Amino acid sequence: MNWVYWAKLYESKFQAGCLAKRMEEDWWIYGYECPQEVEVYRSKKGRFGVRYIV
């Protein structure tokens, strides 16, 4: 399986963590498939993003 990367990068790890938690808990509200794993990562430029495996 491959990682799917969320399009937006955030300035703080907290912001990315909030999105990751929402994806884990609220996936059914927004019509996403249930992610197997959600992870916050740091880009080469120092910003934070979210990636997940469906």
Buried (B, 14 or more C-beta within 10 A) or exposed (E): EEEEEBEEBBEEBEBBBBBBEBBEEEBEEEEEEEBEEBEBBEEEEEBBBBBBEE
